[in-house]
Amino acid sequence: MASLYSEQDSNVRRTWMLMFVFFCVVVGLGWSFSYALNNAAILYVAVLFSVLMNIGSYWYSDKLVLATSGAKPVDKSAAPDLWNIVENLSITAGIPMPKLYVINDPAPNAFATGRDKEHAAVAVTTGLLSMMNRNELEGVIAHELSHVKNRDTLLMMVVVMLLGFVTLLSDFFIRTSMWGGGRSRDEGGQVRLIMMIIGFALAIFAPLVAQLIQLAISRKREFLADASGALLTRYPEGLASALEKIGKYPRPMLHANRATAHLYIGNPFGGGEKGKVSWFTKLFMTHPPIDERVAALLDTK
């Protein structure tokens, strides 16, 4: 029988498989471009660069996200209520207490980052601390700790890295081709021309497909973290109420960034995604509609 825990395992396996396929696509792009431009070095550079970016994203992605968001570390004396909530819920979840950060921003929001449970961090905005009661704040923190426990934080940063690499590789290919790098008069010129056309198609569509994959993973994991957070607090109404408040806040965060928007519990550009929306619109959303998330938490239709 399916359960939340079996769904967690299944989603993690699917995501890692998707990462493997995505890596193969990156290598395929490098090979296509190197063949079209008659330059084998492109493939070697693509593989080497992707490996280095994987290593870099594993070790330093959390520091990059925290720095770009303007998050500042806090201790127990500076935020005793927040500290106690995170400490208690971490014990309940069976994970080490993550480092705590606060973002000076009136918009209510939060995110978690880190490569594993031992190197995790949770950041909340000052707006979240001022707007939420204790039950709502516990719901938000439980949601973020669920991301940490499920290794979502590492996986989503890897997706960001791969997306950026595909975009850079595609841009490099187009620019090089524009300067005549693809002209060739050898006997395989026709084959090379076909590969050039395929390469251009990949260069145009690969970043879009990568973006859609990133957003799809993000939306699925938000639902999973909502459910896991509700189990952790045993009070889904707290998280549901917090999501409603986050969704009603109309203004964007001061340091909203599209590259990291999917990491936050709510849309950092303000307003949330509420109400019924078309399937096509959902393809480009970083978060599921607030109404759907609240309904899933409260088991309503």
C-alpha positions as CSV (number, residue, x, y, z in Angstrom):
1,M,0.0,0.0,0.0
2,A,1.3,3.5,-0.9
3,S,2.2,5.7,1.9
4,L,3.8,9.1,2.4
5,Y,7.2,7.5,3.1
6,S,7.0,5.2,0.0
7,E,6.2,8.3,-2.1
8,Q,9.2,10.1,-0.6
9,D,11.5,7.2,-1.6
10,S,9.9,7.0,-5.1
11,N,10.3,10.8,-5.7
12,V,13.9,10.7,-4.6
13,R,14.7,7.8,-6.9
14,R,12.8,9.5,-9.8
15,T,14.7,12.8,-9.2
16,W,18.1,11.1,-9.1
17,M,17.2,9.3,-12.3
18,L,16.2,12.6,-13.9
19,M,19.5,14.1,-12.8
20,F,21.3,11.2,-14.6
21,V,19.3,11.7,-17.7
22,F,19.9,15.4,-17.6
23,F,23.6,14.9,-17.3
24,C,23.5,12.6,-20.4
25,V,21.7,15.4,-22.2
26,V,24.4,17.8,-21.3
27,V,27.1,15.4,-22.6
28,G,24.9,14.9,-25.8
29,L,24.8,18.6,-26.3
30,G,28.5,18.9,-26.0
31,W,29.0,16.0,-28.5
32,S,26.6,17.5,-30.9
33,F,28.2,20.9,-30.8
34,S,31.7,19.5,-31.0
35,Y,30.7,17.5,-34.1
36,A,28.9,20.4,-35.8
37,L,31.8,22.7,-35.2
38,N,34.5,20.1,-35.9
39,N,36.1,20.7,-32.6
40,A,36.4,17.7,-30.2
41,A,37.7,20.0,-27.5
42,I,34.2,21.3,-26.9
43,L,33.0,17.8,-25.7
44,Y,35.9,17.5,-23.3
45,V,35.4,20.9,-21.9
46,A,31.6,20.3,-21.6
47,V,32.2,17.1,-19.6
48,L,34.9,18.6,-17.4
49,F,33.0,21.8,-16.8
50,S,29.8,19.8,-15.8
51,V,31.8,17.7,-13.4
52,L,33.4,20.7,-11.8
53,M,30.0,22.5,-11.5
54,N,28.5,19.4,-9.9
55,I,31.3,19.4,-7.3
56,G,31.1,23.2,-6.8
57,S,27.3,23.1,-6.4
58,Y,27.6,20.3,-3.8
59,W,30.1,22.1,-1.6
60,Y,29.2,25.8,-2.1
61,S,25.7,26.2,-3.4
62,D,24.3,26.8,0.1
63,K,26.7,29.7,0.7
64,L,25.9,31.2,-2.6
65,V,22.1,31.1,-2.0
66,L,22.4,32.6,1.5
67,A,24.7,35.4,0.2
68,T,22.5,36.3,-2.7
69,S,19.4,36.4,-0.4
70,G,21.0,38.7,2.1
71,A,20.5,36.2,4.9
72,K,22.4,36.9,8.2
73,P,23.1,34.2,10.9
74,V,21.3,34.5,14.2
75,D,21.8,32.8,17.6
76,K,19.5,31.8,20.4
77,S,19.8,35.1,22.1
78,A,18.8,37.1,19.0
79,A,15.7,34.9,18.1
80,P,14.8,32.7,21.1
81,D,11.3,31.7,19.9
82,L,12.5,30.8,16.4
83,W,15.5,28.9,17.9
84,N,13.3,26.9,20.2
85,I,10.9,26.0,17.5
86,V,13.6,24.8,15.1
87,E,15.4,23.0,17.9
88,N,12.3,21.1,19.0
89,L,11.1,20.2,15.5
90,S,14.6,19.1,14.5
91,I,14.6,16.6,17.5
92,T,11.2,15.4,16.4
93,A,12.3,15.0,12.8
94,G,15.5,13.1,14.0
95,I,17.9,15.5,12.2
96,P,20.6,17.8,13.5
97,M,19.5,21.3,14.1
98,P,20.3,23.4,11.0
99,K,22.0,26.8,11.1
100,L,19.5,29.7,11.4
101,Y,19.5,32.8,9.3
102,V,17.2,35.8,9.1
103,I,16.5,37.9,6.0
104,N,15.6,41.6,6.6
105,D,12.6,41.7,4.4
106,P,8.9,42.5,5.1
107,A,7.6,39.8,2.8
108,P,6.8,36.6,4.7
109,N,8.9,33.7,3.3
110,A,11.5,31.1,4.1
111,F,13.8,28.5,2.5
112,A,16.1,25.7,3.4
113,T,19.5,24.9,1.8
114,G,22.5,22.7,2.3
115,R,24.0,19.6,0.8
116,D,22.9,17.2,3.6
117,K,21.3,17.1,7.1
118,E,24.7,17.9,8.8
119,H,25.3,21.0,6.7
120,A,21.8,22.4,6.4
121,A,20.5,26.0,6.9
122,V,17.1,27.5,7.3
123,A,16.4,31.1,6.5
124,V,13.3,33.1,7.4
125,T,12.3,36.7,6.7
126,T,11.6,39.3,9.3
127,G,8.1,39.6,7.7
128,L,7.5,35.9,8.4
129,L,8.4,36.3,12.1
130,S,6.2,39.3,12.5
131,M,3.1,38.0,10.7
132,M,2.9,34.3,11.9
133,N,1.6,33.0,15.2
134,R,3.5,30.1,16.8
135,N,1.4,27.4,15.1
136,E,1.9,28.9,11.7
137,L,5.6,29.5,12.2
138,E,6.0,25.8,13.4
139,G,4.2,24.8,10.2
140,V,6.6,26.8,8.0
141,I,9.7,25.5,9.8
142,A,8.4,21.9,9.6
143,H,8.0,22.3,5.9
144,E,11.6,23.5,5.5
145,L,13.0,20.8,7.7
146,S,11.1,18.3,5.6
147,H,13.1,19.6,2.6
148,V,16.3,19.0,4.5
149,K,15.3,15.5,5.6
150,N,14.2,14.6,2.0
151,R,17.5,15.9,0.5
152,D,15.5,18.3,-1.6
153,T,17.9,21.1,-1.0
154,L,20.8,19.4,-2.6
155,L,18.8,18.0,-5.5
156,M,17.3,21.4,-6.4
157,M,20.6,23.1,-6.4
158,V,22.0,20.4,-8.8
159,V,19.0,21.2,-11.1
160,V,19.9,24.9,-10.9
161,M,23.5,24.1,-11.8
162,L,22.5,21.9,-14.8
163,L,20.1,24.4,-16.1
164,G,22.8,27.1,-16.0
165,F,25.3,24.9,-17.7
166,V,22.9,24.0,-20.6
167,T,22.1,27.6,-21.1
168,L,25.8,28.6,-21.2
169,L,26.7,25.8,-23.5
170,S,23.8,26.7,-25.9
171,D,24.8,30.3,-25.9
172,F,28.4,29.4,-26.6
173,F,27.4,27.2,-29.5
174,I,25.2,29.9,-31.1
175,R,27.8,32.6,-30.7
176,T,30.5,30.5,-32.1
177,S,28.4,29.4,-35.1
178,M,27.5,33.1,-35.8
179,W,31.2,33.8,-36.2
180,G,31.6,31.0,-38.8
181,G,32.9,28.2,-36.6
182,G,30.6,25.7,-38.3
183,R,31.8,26.2,-41.9
184,S,33.4,23.1,-43.3
185,R,34.2,21.9,-46.8
186,D,35.3,18.3,-46.0
187,E,33.6,15.3,-47.5
188,G,31.3,15.1,-44.5
189,G,30.0,18.6,-45.1
190,Q,26.3,17.5,-45.5
191,V,26.3,15.4,-42.4
192,R,27.9,18.3,-40.6
193,L,25.2,20.7,-41.9
194,I,22.6,18.3,-40.5
195,M,24.3,18.2,-37.1
196,M,24.6,22.0,-37.2
197,I,20.8,22.2,-37.6
198,I,20.2,19.7,-34.8
199,G,22.7,21.7,-32.7
200,F,20.8,24.9,-33.2
201,A,17.5,23.2,-32.3
202,L,19.1,21.9,-29.1
203,A,20.5,25.3,-28.3
204,I,17.1,26.9,-28.7
205,F,15.0,24.4,-26.9
206,A,17.3,22.8,-24.4
207,P,17.2,25.7,-21.9
208,L,13.4,25.8,-22.1
209,V,13.1,22.1,-21.5
210,A,15.6,22.3,-18.6
211,Q,13.6,25.2,-17.0
212,L,10.3,23.2,-17.3
213,I,12.0,20.2,-15.6
214,Q,13.3,22.4,-12.8
215,L,9.9,23.9,-12.2
216,A,8.1,20.5,-12.3
217,I,10.5,19.0,-9.7
218,S,10.0,22.1,-7.5
219,R,6.2,21.9,-7.6
220,K,6.1,18.2,-6.8
221,R,8.5,18.6,-3.9
222,E,6.5,21.5,-2.4
223,F,3.5,19.2,-2.1
224,L,5.7,16.5,-0.5
225,A,7.2,18.9,2.0
226,D,3.8,20.3,2.9
227,A,2.6,16.7,3.7
228,S,5.8,15.9,5.6
229,G,5.6,19.1,7.5
230,A,2.0,18.4,8.5
231,L,3.0,15.0,9.8
232,L,5.9,16.5,11.8
233,T,3.7,19.0,13.6
234,R,0.5,16.9,13.7
235,Y,-1.3,20.1,13.0
236,P,-1.8,20.8,9.2
237,E,-4.0,23.8,9.9
238,G,-1.0,25.7,11.1
239,L,0.9,25.4,7.8
240,A,-2.3,25.9,5.8
241,S,-2.9,29.2,7.6
242,A,0.7,30.3,7.0
243,L,0.4,29.5,3.3
244,E,-2.7,31.6,3.0
245,K,-1.0,34.6,4.7
246,I,2.0,34.2,2.4
247,G,-0.2,33.9,-0.7
248,K,-2.1,37.1,0.3
249,Y,1.0,39.2,0.6
250,P,1.0,41.3,-2.7
251,R,4.6,42.7,-2.9
252,P,7.8,40.9,-4.0
253,M,10.7,40.3,-1.7
254,L,13.4,42.9,-1.8
255,H,16.0,40.5,-3.2
256,A,13.7,38.3,-5.3
257,N,15.8,36.2,-7.7
258,R,14.4,33.9,-10.4
259,A,17.3,31.5,-10.1
260,T,16.5,30.7,-6.5
261,A,12.7,31.4,-6.5
262,H,11.8,27.7,-6.4
263,L,13.7,27.3,-3.0
264,Y,11.3,29.4,-1.1
265,I,8.1,28.1,0.5
266,G,6.1,30.8,-1.4
267,N,6.5,32.8,-4.6
268,P,9.1,35.5,-3.7
269,F,7.7,37.7,-6.4
270,G,4.5,38.2,-4.4
271,G,0.9,37.3,-4.7
272,G,1.4,33.5,-4.7
273,E,-0.3,31.3,-7.3
274,K,-3.9,31.0,-6.3
275,G,-7.1,29.9,-7.9
276,K,-7.7,27.7,-10.9
277,V,-5.1,28.0,-13.5
278,S,-4.6,26.2,-16.9
279,W,-2.2,23.3,-17.3
280,F,-0.1,25.4,-19.6
281,T,0.3,28.2,-17.0
282,K,1.3,25.6,-14.4
283,L,4.2,24.6,-16.6
284,F,5.9,27.9,-15.9
285,M,5.1,28.2,-12.2
286,T,7.7,27.7,-9.5
287,H,5.1,26.8,-6.9
288,P,1.7,25.0,-7.0
289,P,-1.3,27.2,-6.5
290,I,-1.8,28.2,-2.9
291,D,-5.4,27.0,-3.0
292,E,-4.3,23.5,-4.1
293,R,-1.7,23.3,-1.4
294,V,-4.2,24.3,1.3
295,A,-6.8,21.9,0.0
296,A,-4.3,19.1,0.1
297,L,-3.3,19.9,3.7
298,L,-6.9,20.1,4.9
299,D,-8.0,17.2,2.7
300,T,-10.7,19.3,1.0
301,K,-11.8,19.6,-2.5
